[in-house]
Amino acid sequence: MNEIRFRFFVDKDCNWFQDSKPITHKRIYNFNYQNLKRDEQGLFYVEENNSRAYVNFEDKPYIVKSIDISEDNRILLNLNDFSCESLNIDTLIFKENIPYCTVKNGKYEAKFSRPALHQIAKAITSKNGSYYINSQIIKYPWTEAHQST
């Protein structure tokens, strides 16, 4: 079995490094995200022509930088790749009090930045021990563990 050599490293704040050097050029950063894929083993890579440059993410591949609430009360996620998409509330979970959700049609996971956490917290309501956004319940993976103790 061939050992995977990671060409890129992406830190927990989604700063990209190639061969230990920071990638600061916006077009290269965008190119990497536009060509980000997963292989059969679940490893991330950037595809260019017929070659694969593997990516080692310290945390999740995307960060929710901020949110907006539309006039029809949809939560709009502003992602670190400069794209914007609607939050699928069914995928919103909290791990150690940090919100995560899926993005890009459920293909990738995103972590909320602190500013985005504070923004979405304003949209969360609670009733009878459950938490909601726009009348939809939010899943907390740690709830069951706390109820059983």
Salt bridges, closest charged atoms under 4 A:
ASP19 OD1 - ARG5 NH2 3.52
ASP19 OD2 - ARG7 NE 3.06
GLU40 OE2 - ARG52 NH2 3.89
GLU47 OE1 - LYS37 NZ 3.80
ASP59 OD2 - LYS111 NZ 3.09
ASP72 OD2 - ARG74 NE 3.21
ASP81 OD2 - LYS104 NZ 2.99
GLU85 OE1 - LYS104 NZ 3.90
GLU109 OE1 - LYS60 NZ 3.14
GLU109 OE2 - LYS95 NZ 3.04
